[in-house]
């Protein structure tokens, strides 16, 4: 948060996938919609600053809390909700699946000891009677819209007998309920086990289910999946005793619609005590605390949960002290600087508040559609999974191995480039300017890169045809912006495809047409068919994007014949080929010629990057765009000139320091990046070979044939792909990370036209030999278990 909570770097997580917060379970999009809701809340919390109140204490931390307790000055955090008193406006959970044996009981007991209710699932591993008897504060029950009403009646009766404090029902599609295998749950009165508990549920939970539940029990009933004021009013009319909102920016209008008739709770994105205060100030009566509790449970069982809750409540008290709010009812919209404002309540109204002072929160639906596109969420989700399971072995990150980097190398690279400038006749003042000033938009090391391309790739182009970019990603953005001039222009991509190009296309509203690879790789016949099909629809194919060497994600490589056919086809149809080949020079063995080195007709735009070959932190890439461009007056320039104009409005220039570090590395190797990466290429080749060898050992030919598993065998690069008999989606990934300690990437991320539901991408570059051995063993166990064998 802006002032009280300056650290916004903690990764947020997809709570519903682990039962860490209450999921929306309403809209029918892809499962990653839950991730987007949590991400949006984290972003919204990050934009909210707390106002220091008169006498507010900036001191924070355990020492300050102890001092506050000793002096009696600590703010009062207690609340009364659903006619019960709580120690703080927090609901613990829901715990949809145990993170460790006995996890449900540990959470319920720790929550009760903290004076807070905990939410348990209808599919809990222990009975409601056992859980409720272990707690002084009655737990809440998360229930569902069961296919069989008798099952629901049986569960309600058990809940009433156990003294459960409230029921929670989420509206929406059952596909967004976490898939779980359970034995026969004692409280449901049905025989098990169940491979997927969702088979017990109706397709959707809707208003009719709320009405039925209201008539079936006198227990307090809360409805989740409320998005706006009309939803809230409908839930109240159906008999809800409480509303669970999943978007922070919807709180003000929902609170206003409810007008104090029932409690309003927020689920999603709460990590710190300052978040709790911001949610209360924005209209909530309480929040769900899921992720911190789950982390505490994994770390230390019941004691870990107790520590997490104590910390969260303590931080909330600190935030209250900072804003000089003595009780929870004193928290109003005046305590926050920005962000969603709470609907005015009698205790919250500000004296003489100027009308129109508080801005309406931005609606995500009013932003560019790309911010809600699953393509832009994929890497975020993987980062969240990696952060959530730090002990898991990850085959997900496609980045260089850290062991090749030495901090002192950077200084050597910089010194080498400074010496080069001096050798070229630059004065001390010119050298200083080259380091400290912006530098030319197109880049100040173009000559050095051009020399390197000639030495290493036999790509002979003038330096003027290059633009130095902020990584290859900016190069893609510039090229697409320049080439795509209207709604009928189309980008063709070899699919599966690197998400960076499809993400850039989405940001620019560029139409993408995938050309699916066959089992034996890319086919020019398929590309030509796609070109003809697009033209028949009245659209203009402008370019074809391909990673010809050890591609990301499939690991496939174009052979010499396919390369020649591709260039001939592109020339014949008048389209450009966007060649992106970052893995060529970090792969062992002989290389096929780069497409650009074979390009005689200015057909290839070559996109390059030094992230894999020098170091990623430099964020230096480049684009070779030697295509002639003729203006209306007949003057001829280069496509690179037009890209530089666009870059001047995007990043102005690429960091001079980063360019200097990369240039120094290139100069030290006489431009031969391949020689600079001899050891790295051997390491990556060994890592790929070791992974293939371990896969074959763990899943020998006969066994994988029985399972329906197979994989390709790249000779270089960072990636290989597996095909498995089950859906390799986010839910499977979460189970793999949680239950088997291994992380991978779903291939569905890389299919812009849809597809790849049974594919897994493995990256071998970042792991040690020991990690590869253990990681493949875990992966094999996961595949066996997920396949049901």
C-alpha positions in Angstrom: 0.0 0.0 0.0 1.1 3.5 -0.7 2.0 4.7 2.8 1.1 2.2 5.5 2.0 -0.7 3.4 4.7 0.1 0.9 5.8 -3.4 0.0 3.6 -4.5 -2.9 6.1 -7.0 -4.3 4.6 -10.1 -2.7 3.2 -12.4 -5.4 -0.5 -12.9 -5.3 -2.1 -16.3 -5.8 -5.1 -18.1 -7.2 -6.9 -18.7 -4.0 -9.8 -20.8 -5.2 -7.5 -23.4 -6.7 -6.2 -24.2 -3.2 -9.3 -23.2 -1.2 -7.4 -20.2 0.2 -10.1 -17.6 -0.5 -13.7 -17.8 -1.7 -13.8 -18.1 -5.5 -16.2 -16.1 -7.7 -17.8 -19.2 -9.1 -20.2 -17.2 -11.2 -18.9 -16.1 -14.6 -18.4 -18.7 -17.2 -15.0 -17.9 -18.4 -11.8 -19.9 -18.2 -10.6 -20.9 -14.8 -8.0 -18.2 -14.9 -10.8 -15.7 -14.3 -10.3 -16.4 -10.6 -6.7 -15.5 -10.9 -7.6 -12.3 -12.6 -10.0 -11.4 -9.7 -7.4 -12.0 -7.1 -4.8 -10.1 -9.2 -7.1 -7.2 -9.7 -7.7 -7.0 -5.9 -4.0 -7.1 -5.3 -3.5 -4.3 -7.8 -6.3 -2.3 -6.2 -4.9 -2.7 -2.7 -1.6 -1.6 -4.0 -3.1 1.7 -5.2 -4.7 2.5 -1.9 -2.8 4.7 0.6 -3.8 5.1 4.2 -4.2 8.6 5.7 -2.4 9.1 9.0 -5.0 10.2 11.5 -4.6 12.9 14.2 -2.3 11.2 16.7 -1.8 8.2 14.5 1.3 6.2 15.2 3.6 5.5 12.3 5.5 2.9 14.4 4.8 -0.6 13.3 5.8 -4.1 14.2 5.7 -6.5 17.1 7.6 -4.1 19.4 5.0 -1.4 18.8 2.1 -3.8 19.3 3.5 -5.0 22.6 4.0 -1.4 23.7 0.4 -0.6 22.7 -1.0 -3.6 24.7 1.0 -2.6 27.7 -0.3 1.0 27.6 -3.8 0.1 26.9 -3.8 2.2 23.7 -4.2 -0.7 21.3 -7.2 -0.2 18.9 -10.2 -2.4 19.5 -10.4 -4.9 16.6 -13.5 -6.8 17.7 -16.7 -6.9 15.6 -20.1 -8.5 15.8 -21.4 -10.2 12.7 -24.3 -12.6 12.3 -25.1 -11.9 16.0 -21.7 -13.3 17.1 -18.7 -11.5 18.4 -15.3 -12.0 16.7 -11.8 -10.9 17.7 -11.3 -9.2 14.3 -13.2 -8.8 11.0 -11.7 -11.9 9.6 -13.1 -15.3 8.4 -10.5 -18.0 8.2 -10.4 -20.0 4.9 -12.2 -21.6 3.2 -10.0 -24.6 3.5 -11.2 -26.5 0.5 -8.6 -29.2 0.7 -6.1 -30.0 3.4 -2.6 -28.7 2.8 -1.2 -31.3 5.1 -2.6 -34.2 7.1 -4.9 -33.0 9.8 -4.9 -29.5 8.3 -8.6 -28.9 8.6 -8.7 -29.6 12.3 -5.5 -27.5 12.8 -7.1 -24.5 11.1 -10.4 -24.8 12.9 -8.6 -25.0 16.3 -6.2 -22.2 15.6 -9.0 -19.9 14.3 -11.1 -20.6 17.4 -8.2 -19.9 19.7 -7.9 -16.6 17.9 -11.6 -15.9 18.3 -12.4 -16.2 14.6 -14.7 -18.5 12.5 -13.1 -20.9 10.1 -14.8 -22.2 6.9 -14.7 -26.0 6.2 -15.8 -27.8 3.1 -18.7 -30.2 2.6 -16.0 -32.6 1.4 -13.8 -32.2 4.5 -11.7 -35.2 5.6 -13.2 -35.0 9.1 -16.9 -34.9 10.2 -18.5 -31.6 11.0 -19.3 -32.9 14.5 -15.6 -33.6 15.1 -14.5 -30.2 13.7 -17.2 -28.2 15.6 -16.5 -30.0 18.9 -12.9 -29.0 18.7 -13.6 -25.3 18.5 -15.2 -22.7 20.8 -16.1 -20.6 17.8 -18.5 -22.5 15.5 -17.0 -23.1 12.1 -18.9 -22.2 8.9 -19.7 -24.8 6.2 -19.1 -24.3 2.5 -21.9 -26.1 0.7 -22.8 -26.7 -2.9 -25.8 -27.2 -5.2 -26.0 -31.0 -5.1 -27.7 -33.0 -7.8 -29.6 -35.0 -5.2 -31.6 -32.8 -2.8 -31.5 -35.7 -0.3 -27.7 -35.3 -0.1 -28.1 -31.6 0.6 -30.7 -32.3 3.3 -28.5 -34.9 4.9 -25.6 -32.4 5.0 -27.7 -29.6 6.4 -29.0 -31.9 9.2 -25.5 -32.8 10.1 -24.5 -29.1 10.1 -27.4 -28.2 12.3 -26.6 -31.0 14.7 -22.9 -30.0 14.9 -23.8 -26.4 15.6 -22.2 -24.9 12.5 -22.3 -21.1 12.6 -23.3 -20.4 9.0 -23.6 -21.8 5.4 -21.7 -20.5 2.4 -23.0 -21.1 -1.2 -21.2 -19.8 -4.3 -23.2 -19.1 -7.4 -21.9 -20.2 -10.7 -20.7 -23.0 -12.8 -19.5 -26.2 -11.1 -16.5 -26.4 -13.3 -14.9 -23.8 -11.2 -15.2 -26.0 -8.1 -11.9 -27.6 -7.3 -11.6 -31.1 -8.6 -10.9 -33.5 -5.8 -10.7 -37.2 -5.1 -12.3 -38.1 -1.8 -13.4 -41.1 0.1 -17.0 -41.4 1.2 -17.6 -38.1 3.1 -19.4 -39.1 6.3 -21.6 -36.0 6.3 -23.1 -36.5 2.9 -24.7 -39.9 3.4 -23.5 -41.2 0.0 -21.1 -44.0 -0.9 -17.7 -43.2 -2.2 -14.9 -42.9 -3.1 -15.3 -40.2 -5.7 -12.7 -39.5 -8.4 -14.1 -36.0 -8.8 -16.5 -34.6 -6.3 -18.0 -32.4 -9.0 -20.0 -35.4 -10.3 -22.2 -34.9 -7.2 -23.0 -31.3 -8.2 -25.5 -29.6 -10.4 -24.1 -27.8 -13.5 -24.8 -24.4 -11.9 -25.7 -23.0 -8.6 -28.2 -20.2 -9.1 -30.9 -18.1 -7.3 -33.2 -21.1 -7.1 -30.6 -22.9 -5.0 -30.4 -20.0 -2.6 -34.2 -20.0 -2.2 -34.2 -23.8 -1.6 -31.5 -23.6 1.0 -33.2 -20.7 2.8 -36.4 -22.8 3.1 -34.4 -25.9 4.2 -32.5 -24.5 7.2 -32.6 -21.7 9.8 -28.8 -21.5 9.7 -27.4 -18.1 8.5 -26.8 -18.3 4.8 -24.2 -16.3 2.9 -24.1 -16.1 -0.9 -20.8 -15.7 -2.8 -20.2 -14.8 -6.4 -21.8 -11.4 -6.1 -20.4 -9.0 -8.6 -22.5 -5.8 -8.4 -25.5 -4.1 -6.8 -28.2 -6.0 -8.8 -26.6 -9.3 -7.8 -26.6 -8.2 -4.2 -30.3 -7.2 -4.3 -31.2 -10.5 -5.9 -29.3 -12.5 -3.3 -31.1 -10.6 -0.5 -34.5 -11.2 -2.1 -33.7 -14.9 -2.3 -33.1 -15.0 1.4 -29.3 -14.4 1.9 -28.2 -13.3 5.3 -24.8 -12.1 4.0 -23.1 -11.2 0.8 -19.6 -12.3 -0.4 -18.0 -9.9 -2.9 -15.0 -11.0 -5.0 -13.9 -7.7 -6.4 -12.6 -4.9 -4.2 -13.8 -2.2 -6.6 -17.4 -3.5 -6.4 -17.6 -3.1 -2.6 -18.9 0.5 -2.5 -21.9 -0.1 -4.8 -22.7 -3.4 -3.1 -22.5 -1.9 0.4 -24.8 1.0 -0.8 -27.3 -1.5 -2.3 -27.3 -3.6 0.9 -27.7 -0.5 3.1 -26.8 -2.3 6.3 -29.4 -5.1 5.8 -26.8 -7.8 6.0 -23.0 -8.1 6.3 -20.8 -7.7 3.2 -17.6 -9.7 3.1 -14.7 -9.5 0.6 -12.9 -12.6 -0.7 -9.7 -12.5 -2.7 -6.3 -10.8 -2.5 -6.1 -10.0 1.3 -2.5 -10.5 2.5 -1.8 -7.9 5.2 -3.6 -6.0 8.0 -3.6 -2.9 5.9 -5.5 -4.7 3.2 -8.2 -5.6 5.9 -8.5 -1.9 6.9 -8.7 -0.8 3.2 -11.5 -3.4 2.6 -13.4 -2.2 5.6 -13.0 1.4 4.5 -14.3 0.5 1.1 -17.5 -1.1 2.3 -16.8 -4.5 3.7 -17.8 -5.7 7.2 -15.2 -8.4 7.2 -12.8 -10.3 4.8 -11.7 -13.8 4.2 -8.1 -14.6 5.2 -7.1 -17.5 3.0 -3.6 -17.3 1.6 -1.7 -16.2 4.8 -3.5 -19.1 6.7 -2.6 -21.6 4.1 1.0 -20.6 4.1 1.1 -20.8 7.9 -0.4 -24.2 7.8 2.1 -25.5 5.3 5.0 -24.0 7.3 4.0 -25.1 10.8 0.7 -26.7 11.2 -1.6 -25.3 13.9 1.2 -23.2 15.3 1.9 -21.8 11.9 -1.8 -20.9 11.5 -1.8 -19.2 14.9 1.3 -17.2 14.1 -0.2 -16.1 10.7 -3.5 -15.0 12.3 -1.8 -13.2 15.2 0.4 -11.4 12.7 -2.6 -10.4 10.5 -4.7 -9.2 13.4 -1.6 -7.3 14.8 -1.0 -5.7 11.4 -4.7 -4.7 11.3 -4.4 -3.1 14.7 -1.2 -1.2 13.5 -3.1 0.1 10.5 -5.9 1.3 12.8 -3.4 3.0 15.0 -1.8 4.7 12.0 -5.2 6.0 10.9 -6.2 6.9 14.5 -9.4 4.7 14.4 -10.1 3.3 17.8 -12.8 0.8 16.8 -13.7 -1.0 13.6 -16.9 1.0 13.3 -14.8 4.2 13.2 -13.2 3.0 9.9 -14.7 5.0 7.0 -13.6 6.1 3.5 -11.8 9.1 4.9 -8.9 6.8 6.1 -7.9 5.9 2.6 -6.4 8.2 0.0 -7.4 6.4 -3.2 -9.3 3.4 -4.4 -12.9 2.2 -3.9 -14.8 4.3 -1.4 -17.3 2.9 1.0 -21.0 3.8 0.7 -21.7 6.4 3.3 -23.0 5.1 6.6 -24.0 7.4 9.5 -20.7 6.8 11.3 -18.7 7.2 8.0 -19.9 10.5 6.7 -17.4 13.3 6.4 -18.3 16.8 7.5 -18.7 19.2 4.6 -17.2 16.8 2.1 -17.1 18.6 -1.3 -19.4 16.8 -3.8 -17.7 14.7 -6.5 -14.4 14.6 -4.6 -14.1 10.8 -4.7 -13.5 9.4 -8.2 -15.5 6.5 -9.4 -13.4 3.3 -9.4 -12.3 2.1 -12.8 -14.2 -0.9 -14.1 -12.1 -3.6 -15.6 -14.8 -4.1 -18.2 -14.1 -0.5 -19.3 -10.4 -1.2 -19.9 -8.8 -2.6 -23.0 -10.0 -6.2 -23.5 -6.4 -7.5 -23.5 -6.0 -7.0 -19.7 -8.6 -9.8 -19.3 -7.1 -12.0 -21.9 -5.9 -15.4 -20.5 -2.7 -15.0 -22.6 -1.6 -12.2 -20.4 -2.3 -14.2 -17.2 -0.3 -17.3 -18.1 3.1 -16.3 -16.9 1.6 -14.5 -13.8 -0.1 -17.8 -12.9 3.1 -19.8 -13.2 5.0 -17.3 -11.1 2.3 -17.6 -8.4 2.5 -21.4 -8.5 6.2 -21.3 -8.2 6.0 -18.8 -5.3 3.3 -20.8 -3.5 5.3 -24.1 -3.7 9.0 -23.1 -3.2 10.1 -26.6 -2.5 8.7 -28.0 -5.8 11.1 -28.7 -8.6 10.1 -26.5 -11.5 10.4 -27.4 -15.2 8.6 -24.2 -16.0 11.1 -21.3 -16.3 12.7 -21.0 -19.7 15.7 -19.0 -18.5 19.5 -19.5 -18.5 21.2 -21.4 -15.7 22.4 -19.1 -12.9 25.7 -21.0 -12.5 27.1 -19.2 -15.6 26.8 -15.7 -14.1 29.4 -13.9 -12.0 28.6 -10.4 -10.7 32.2 -9.2 -11.5 31.7 -10.1 -15.2 29.4 -7.1 -15.6 32.2 -4.7 -14.6 34.5 -6.4 -17.0 32.0 -6.1 -19.9 31.5 -2.4 -19.2 35.2 -1.7 -19.0 35.8 -3.5 -22.3 33.2 -1.3 -24.0 34.6 1.9 -22.5 38.1 0.9 -23.8 36.6 0.2 -27.2 35.1 3.7 -27.3 38.4 5.2 -26.4 40.2 3.1 -29.0 37.8 4.4 -31.6 38.8 8.0 -30.7 36.0 9.0 -28.4 37.0 11.8 -25.9 36.4 11.3 -22.2 33.4 13.6 -22.5 32.0 11.6 -25.4 32.5 8.4 -23.4 30.7 9.9 -20.4 27.8 11.0 -22.7 27.6 7.5 -24.2 27.1 6.1 -20.7 24.9 8.7 -19.0 22.7 10.1 -21.7 19.8 8.6 -23.6 21.7 7.8 -26.8 20.3 7.3 -30.3 16.8 5.7 -30.5 17.9 3.0 -32.9 20.8 2.0 -30.6 24.5 2.9 -30.1 25.9 -0.6 -30.5 24.4 -1.5 -33.9 27.9 -1.8 -35.6 29.0 -4.2 -33.0 25.9 -6.3 -33.4 26.1 -6.3 -37.2 29.7 -7.5 -36.9 28.6 -10.3 -34.6 25.9 -11.4 -37.0 28.4 -11.6 -39.8 30.9 -13.5 -37.8 28.5 -16.0 -36.2 25.4 -16.3 -38.4 26.6 -15.3 -41.9 24.0 -12.5 -41.8 25.5 -9.6 -43.7 23.4 -6.5 -43.3 24.3 -2.9 -42.8 24.2 -1.5 -39.2 21.5 0.9 -40.3 19.1 -2.0 -40.8 19.2 -2.8 -37.1 17.2 -1.4 -34.2 18.4 -2.2 -30.6 15.4 -3.0 -28.5 14.4 -3.6 -24.9 14.5 -7.4 -25.3 13.0 -9.3 -28.2 9.6 -8.5 -26.8 9.8 -4.8 -27.8 11.1 -5.8 -31.2 7.9 -7.9 -31.7 5.7 -5.0 -30.6 7.5 -2.6 -32.9 7.3 -4.9 -35.9 3.6 -5.7 -35.4 2.7 -2.0 -34.9 4.5 -1.1 -38.2 3.2 -3.9 -40.4 -0.4 -4.2 -39.3 -2.2 -1.1 -40.6 -5.9 -2.1 -40.6 -8.5 -4.5 -39.2 -8.2 -6.8 -42.2 -4.4 -7.4 -41.7 -3.5 -10.7 -40.2 -0.5 -12.2 -38.4 0.0 -15.9 -39.1 1.9 -17.9 -36.4 3.2 -21.4 -36.2 1.2 -23.0 -33.4 2.0 -23.9 -30.6 3.5 -20.5 -30.3 5.5 -18.4 -28.0 3.1 -16.4 -25.9 5.1 -13.2 -26.3 4.1 -12.7 -29.9 0.4 -13.5 -29.3 0.4 -11.3 -26.2 1.9 -8.4 -28.2 -0.7 -9.0 -30.9 -3.5 -8.9 -28.3 -2.3 -5.6 -26.9 -2.4 -4.1 -30.4 -5.7 -5.7 -31.5 -3.9 -7.7 -34.2 -5.8 -10.6 -35.6 -3.8 -13.9 -35.2 -4.3 -17.0 -37.3 -2.6 -20.1 -36.0 -1.0 -22.6 -38.4 -1.0 -25.8 -36.4 2.1 -27.9 -36.5 1.7 -31.6 -37.4 3.2 -34.4 -35.3 6.3 -34.2 -37.5 6.5 -30.4 -37.3 5.6 -27.4 -39.4 4.3 -27.8 -42.9 4.6 -25.2 -45.7 1.5 -26.7 -47.3 -0.5 -25.8 -44.2 0.8 -22.3 -44.2 -0.1 -21.8 -47.9 -3.6 -23.2 -47.2 -3.9 -20.6 -44.4 -2.8 -17.8 -46.6 -5.3 -18.7 -49.3 -8.1 -19.1 -46.7 -7.4 -15.7 -45.2 -7.5 -14.0 -48.6 -10.7 -15.8 -49.5 -12.2 -14.1 -46.4 -11.1 -10.7 -47.6 -8.2 -10.4 -45.2 -4.5 -9.7 -45.9 -1.9 -12.0 -44.4 1.1 -9.7 -43.6 3.6 -11.9 -41.9 4.3 -15.3 -40.5 6.0 -15.7 -37.1 8.2 -18.8 -36.5 10.9 -20.0 -34.1 12.9 -22.2 -36.5 15.4 -23.6 -34.1 14.5 -25.6 -31.0 11.3 -23.6 -30.7 9.5 -22.4 -27.6 7.3 -24.3 -26.6 7.6 -27.5 -28.7 11.3 -27.8 -29.1 10.9 -28.4 -32.8 13.4 -27.4 -35.4 12.9 -26.7 -39.1 15.1 -28.7 -41.5 17.0 -27.2 -44.4 14.4 -28.2 -47.0 11.6 -26.7 -44.9 13.6 -23.4 -44.6 14.1 -23.1 -48.3 10.4 -23.9 -49.0 9.3 -21.3 -46.4 11.3 -18.5 -48.0 10.1 -19.4 -51.5 6.5 -19.5 -50.3 6.8 -16.2 -48.5 8.3 -14.5 -51.6 5.7 -16.0 -53.9 2.8 -14.8 -51.7 4.4 -11.4 -50.7 4.4 -11.9 -47.0 7.2 -11.4 -44.5 8.7 -14.1 -42.2 9.4 -13.0 -38.6 12.3 -15.1 -37.5 12.7 -15.4 -33.8 15.5 -17.8 -32.8 17.0 -17.2 -29.4 18.1 -20.7 -28.8 20.4 -21.3 -31.7 23.6 -20.2 -30.1 23.0 -21.9 -26.8 22.5 -25.4 -28.3 25.3 -27.9 -29.0 26.2 -29.3 -32.3 26.0 -28.0 -35.9 23.3 -25.5 -36.8 21.1 -25.1 -39.8 21.5 -21.8 -41.6 19.5 -18.9 -40.1 16.6 -17.9 -42.3 18.0 -14.4 -42.5 21.3 -15.7 -43.8 19.4 -17.4 -46.7 17.2 -14.4 -47.4 17.9 -13.0 -50.9 14.8 -11.0 -51.3 14.4 -9.0 -48.0 11.7 -11.4 -47.0 12.9 -12.1 -43.4 12.6 -9.8 -40.4 15.1 -11.2 -38.0 14.4 -10.8 -34.2 17.3 -11.4 -31.9 17.9 -11.4 -28.2 21.0 -11.5 -25.9 18.9 -12.7 -23.0 19.9 -16.3 -23.4 23.4 -15.8 -24.8 24.8 -12.9 -22.6 22.4 -12.4 -19.6 18.7 -11.8 -19.3 19.0 -8.9 -16.9 20.5 -6.7 -19.6 17.1 -6.8 -21.5 18.8 -6.1 -24.8 17.4 -7.4 -28.1 17.4 -6.3 -31.6 15.6 -6.5 -34.9 17.1 -6.7 -38.4 14.6 -4.9 -40.7 16.4 -4.3 -44.0 13.2 -4.2 -46.1 13.0 -1.1 -48.4 10.1 1.3 -47.6 9.0 3.8 -50.3 7.0 6.8 -49.4 4.4 8.7 -51.5 7.1 11.0 -52.9 9.2 8.0 -54.1 11.8 8.3 -51.4 13.2 5.0 -50.2 14.3 4.1 -46.6 14.4 1.0 -44.5 11.8 -0.6 -42.3 14.3 -0.2 -39.5 13.8 3.6 -39.8 10.1 3.3 -39.3 10.6 1.0 -36.3 12.9 3.5 -34.7 10.2 6.2 -35.0 7.7 3.9 -33.2 10.3 3.1 -30.5 10.9 6.8 -29.9 7.3 6.9 -28.6 7.5 3.7 -26.6 10.8 3.4 -24.8 12.7 6.3 -26.3 15.9 4.3 -26.3 17.4 1.1 -24.9 19.4 1.5 -21.7 22.9 2.8 -22.5 24.4 0.8 -19.6 22.7 -2.4 -20.8 24.0 -1.9 -24.3 27.5 -1.3 -23.0 27.5 -4.5 -21.0 26.3 -6.6 -24.0 28.7 -4.8 -26.3 31.6 -5.6 -24.0 30.7 -9.3 -23.9 30.5 -9.4 -27.7 33.9 -7.5 -28.1 35.6 -9.9 -25.7 34.5 -12.8 -27.9 35.4 -11.1 -31.1 31.7 -11.1 -31.9 31.4 -14.8 -31.8 28.5 -15.4 -29.4 28.7 -19.1 -30.1 32.2 -19.2 -28.7 31.1 -17.2 -25.7 28.4 -19.8 -25.1 30.4 -23.0 -25.7 30.2 -24.1 -22.1 26.6 -23.1 -21.7 25.6 -24.9 -24.9 27.2 -28.1 -23.6 25.5 -27.7 -20.3 22.1 -27.2 -21.8 22.7 -30.1 -24.2 23.6 -32.4 -21.3 20.5 -31.2 -19.4 18.2 -32.0 -22.3 19.9 -35.4 -22.7 19.6 -36.2 -19.0 15.9 -35.3 -18.9 15.2 -37.5 -21.8 17.2 -40.3 -20.3 15.5 -40.0 -16.9 12.1 -39.9 -18.5 12.9 -43.1 -20.4 14.1 -44.7 -17.2 11.0 -43.7 -15.2 8.5 -44.4 -17.9 10.0 -47.1 -20.2 8.6 -47.7 -23.6 6.2 -50.4 -22.6 4.8 -48.5 -19.7 4.3 -45.2 -21.5 2.6 -47.1 -24.4 0.2 -48.5 -21.8 -0.4 -45.1 -20.3 -0.7 -43.3 -23.7 2.3 -41.0 -22.9 4.9 -39.9 -25.4 7.4 -37.1 -25.9 9.6 -35.5 -28.5 13.4 -35.6 -28.4 15.0 -32.2 -29.2 18.7 -32.0 -29.8 19.1 -28.6 -28.3 17.3 -25.6 -26.9 15.5 -25.4 -23.6 12.2 -27.2 -24.2 10.6 -30.6 -24.9 6.9 -31.6 -24.9 5.0 -34.5 -23.5 1.6 -35.7 -24.4 -0.4 -37.3 -21.6 -3.8 -39.0 -21.4 -5.4 -36.5 -19.1 -6.2 -32.8 -19.3 -2.9 -31.0 -18.5 -4.7 -27.8 -17.3 -4.2 -25.4 -14.4 -6.0 -27.7 -12.0 -3.7 -30.6 -12.9 -0.7 -28.3 -12.5 -1.8 -27.3 -9.0 -2.2 -30.9 -8.0 1.2 -31.7 -9.5 2.8 -28.9 -7.5 0.9 -29.5 -4.3 0.8 -33.3 -4.1 3.9 -34.3 -6.1 6.3 -31.3 -5.8 6.9 -30.8 -9.5 5.9 -27.8 -11.7 5.5 -27.7 -15.5 3.7 -25.6 -18.1 0.4 -26.5 -19.8 0.8 -26.5 -23.5 -2.7 -25.0 -23.9 -1.1 -21.7 -23.0 0.7 -21.7 -26.3 -2.2 -22.5 -28.7 -3.8 -19.2 -29.7 -6.6 -20.9 -31.5 -7.3 -23.4 -28.7 -5.7 -26.8 -28.4 -3.0 -28.6 -26.6 -5.2 -29.8 -23.7 -3.1 -33.0 -23.2 0.3 -31.3 -23.6 3.0 -30.5 -21.1 6.0 -28.3 -21.7 9.2 -29.1 -19.8 12.1 -26.6 -19.6 15.4 -28.2 -18.8 17.7 -25.2 -18.8 17.5 -24.0 -15.3 17.9 -27.2 -13.4 20.9 -29.0 -11.9 21.5 -32.7 -12.8 20.2 -33.7 -9.3 17.1 -31.7 -9.7 16.5 -33.3 -13.1 16.8 -36.7 -11.6 14.4 -36.0 -8.7 12.1 -33.9 -10.8 11.5 -36.5 -13.5 10.8 -39.1 -10.8 8.2 -36.8 -9.3 6.7 -36.1 -12.7 6.5 -39.8 -13.5 4.6 -40.4 -10.2 2.2 -37.6 -11.0 1.5 -38.9 -14.5 0.9 -42.3 -13.2 -1.5 -41.0 -10.5 -3.3 -38.6 -12.8 -3.7 -41.3 -15.4 -5.5 -43.4 -12.9 -3.1 -46.4 -13.2 
